[in-house]
Amino acid sequence: MNRIDLTQYRLLNILFHYRWPQFLIRAIALAGLIFTILAGLFGTRVGSHNFATIFVWIAWWSALKLFFIPLGGRSWCSICPIPLPGEWLQNRGILSPRGPQTLRGRAWPKALRGHWLQVGTFLLIGLFGAIILTSPNATALILVGLFILATILSLIFERRAFCLYLCPIGGFTGLYAKLTPPKIGVKETYLCATHTEKTCYHACPWGQYPLALKSSANCGLCMECLRVCPYNNIAVNLRPWGAEMTLNSRVHLDETFLGLVMITTALVDAAIFLGPWGALKSAAYALGSPAWWLFATAFLVTAIFLIPGFYALAVSIALNLQRSTQSLPRALNHYSPILLPLGLTAWIAFTINFAFTKFTYIPSVISDPLGWGWNLLGLSTSPGPGEVPFLGSLLQIVILAIGMFWSTNIACRQGETLRSVVPLLFFIGGVGISMMWLLVG
């Protein structure tokens, strides 16, 4: 498998080894987070004129799906400011690595491990998404809640418990990091085998051991293992997209369900914000009304039962066609890699339609971030939403087609016979074509 080790390039190797470049970026991001919270709490209530909603849900959310995840996997986690104060308190210093001085916390309860809590937080975002995406106050309160929760958990539990088990963005980026190029690895396995101190494991905020790291899902690319390795034996590899899908790494049911929830949320968001049903959009905004409760019930039924049910039916038929004795839960996990390209490309295509039409608001809120009538840079205007041009619609179709082809290729590789793959192709085609219809019409 072709790989490029980025540590062979001197400048990149220096940037990886020193903590201060990463700290500087995270400190700037932390200052931006605090300003965003203040803007959401004290700025205008009009979402399209407030820094909080525009920069969180248009600029950052778009950059995460279009740049950070496709090119860098969990690279956002390496500069995320939310766990930063808790990490400082754990390490008892700002630039201090994990070590003897680290605050000793409890292990996260085994019953709460995995992705189930992240599934729950993402379902909550789906339920209240229409409010969150348009309300500066709601955006600020969510950021404050995540910030406080991450800090408190850092004082109680060891390592990055919040990032691993609770953060919805961590679940989102970790799931799709399996498709992306970056991956931490070791250069010479024998050096790790003979190194009894395991400084890389003890220094890792995520609790990962590079020699045993098979999946990128739980590696936050913090580079701490690289910095403490006495043999300079840690590699930062770039591999082909989807290379991890060929490794047959073990998948659990919580991860499979998370992939299904991500697909469902993309479909529902496309239906709410871009679909032709005005009543659906109104119901999603009418928090607490009978219409909203009907929407919430329909969303939860779709996310928990309908889409997973279609997937389970497709897998069950595939098992019968290939006359396999494999249990259904194991088969659901076995075929779950098909969900990743399908989900990621659905989110990218949705972002092109949803966010690109609203990029015209960004210059205005830079000049007047609180909506108080300022014009700091002379860019404060009253922009309206733009339109997705023909090339944008064509790009969406191409991206969704790539996702469907990619998932089909994985299904054919995972299936024992071509006939047994047919039900999965119906599932893939149903999701992809539905998304295409919602976005392009």
Rosetta blueprint (number, residue, H / E / L):
1 M L
2 N L
3 R L
4 I E
5 D E
6 L H
7 T H
8 Q H
9 Y L
10 R H
11 L H
12 L H
13 N H
14 I H
15 L H
16 F H
17 H H
18 Y L
19 R L
20 W H
21 P H
22 Q H
23 F H
24 L H
25 I H
26 R H
27 A H
28 I H
29 A H
30 L H
31 A H
32 G H
33 L H
34 I H
35 F H
36 T H
37 I H
38 L H
39 A H
40 G H
41 L H
42 F H
43 G L
44 T L
45 R L
46 V L
47 G H
48 S H
49 H H
50 N L
51 F H
52 A H
53 T H
54 I H
55 F H
56 V H
57 W H
58 I H
59 A H
60 W H
61 W H
62 S H
63 A H
64 L H
65 K H
66 L H
67 F H
68 F H
69 I H
70 P H
71 L H
72 G H
73 G L
74 R L
75 S H
76 W H
77 C H
78 S H
79 I L
80 C L
81 P L
82 I L
83 P L
84 L H
85 P H
86 G H
87 E H
88 W H
89 L H
90 Q H
91 N H
92 R L
93 G L
94 I L
95 L L
96 S L
97 P L
98 R L
99 G L
100 P L
101 Q L
102 T L
103 L L
104 R L
105 G L
106 R E
107 A L
108 W L
109 P L
110 K H
111 A H
112 L H
113 R L
114 G L
115 H L
116 W H
117 L H
118 Q H
119 V H
120 G H
121 T H
122 F H
123 L H
124 L H
125 I H
126 G H
127 L H
128 F H
129 G H
130 A H
131 I H
132 I H
133 L L
134 T L
135 S L
136 P H
137 N H
138 A H
139 T H
140 A H
141 L H
142 I H
143 L H
144 V H
145 G H
146 L H
147 F H
148 I H
149 L H
150 A H
151 T H
152 I H
153 L H
154 S H
155 L H
156 I H
157 F E
158 E L
159 R L
160 R L
161 A H
162 F H
163 C H
164 L H
165 Y H
166 L L
167 C L
168 P H
169 I H
170 G H
171 G H
172 F H
173 T H
174 G H
175 L H
176 Y H
177 A H
178 K L
179 L L
180 T L
181 P L
182 P E
183 K E
184 I E
185 G E
186 V E
187 K L
188 E L
189 T H
190 Y H
191 L H
192 C H
193 A H
194 T H
195 H L
196 T L
197 E L
198 K L
199 T H
200 C H
201 Y H
202 H H
203 A H
204 C L
205 P L
206 W L
207 G L
208 Q L
209 Y L
210 P H
211 L H
212 A H
213 L L
214 K L
215 S L
216 S L
217 A L
218 N L
219 C L
220 G L
221 L L
222 C L
223 M L
224 E H
225 C H
226 L H
227 R H
228 V H
229 C L
230 P L
231 Y L
232 N L
233 N L
234 I E
235 A E
236 V E
237 N E
238 L E
239 R L
240 P L
241 W L
242 G L
243 A H
244 E H
245 M H
246 T H
247 L L
248 N L
249 S L
250 R L
251 V L
252 H L
253 L H
254 D H
255 E H
256 T H
257 F H
258 L H
259 G H
260 L H
261 V H
262 M H
263 I H
264 T H
265 T H
266 A H
267 L H
268 V H
269 D H
270 A H
271 A H
272 I H
273 F H
274 L L
275 G L
276 P L
277 W L
278 G H
279 A H
280 L H
281 K H
282 S H
283 A H
284 A H
285 Y H
286 A L
287 L L
288 G L
289 S L
290 P H
291 A H
292 W H
293 W H
294 L H
295 F H
296 A H
297 T H
298 A H
299 F H
300 L H
301 V H
302 T H
303 A H
304 I H
305 F H
306 L H
307 I H
308 P H
309 G H
310 F H
311 Y H
312 A H
313 L H
314 A H
315 V H
316 S H
317 I H
318 A H
319 L H
320 N H
321 L H
322 Q L
323 R L
324 S L
325 T L
326 Q L
327 S L
328 L H
329 P H
330 R H
331 A H
332 L H
333 N H
334 H H
335 Y L
336 S H
337 P H
338 I H
339 L H
340 L H
341 P H
342 L H
343 G H
344 L H
345 T H
346 A H
347 W H
348 I H
349 A H
350 F H
351 T H
352 I H
353 N H
354 F H
355 A L
356 F H
357 T H
358 K H
359 F L
360 T L
361 Y H
362 I H
363 P H
364 S H
365 V H
366 I H
367 S H
368 D L
369 P L
370 L L
371 G L
372 W L
373 G L
374 W L
375 N L
376 L L
377 L L
378 G L
379 L L
380 S L
381 T L
382 S L
383 P L
384 G L
385 P L
386 G L
387 E L
388 V L
389 P L
390 F H
391 L H
392 G H
393 S H
394 L H
395 L H
396 Q H
397 I H
398 V H
399 I H
400 L H
401 A H
402 I H
403 G H
404 M H
405 F H
406 W H
407 S H
408 T H
409 N H
410 I H
411 A H
412 C H
413 R H
414 Q H
415 G L
416 E L
417 T L
418 L H
419 R H
420 S H
421 V H
422 V H
423 P H
424 L H
425 L H
426 F H
427 F H
428 I H
429 G H
430 G H
431 V H
432 G H
433 I H
434 S H
435 M H
436 M H
437 W H
438 L H
439 L H
440 V H
441 G L
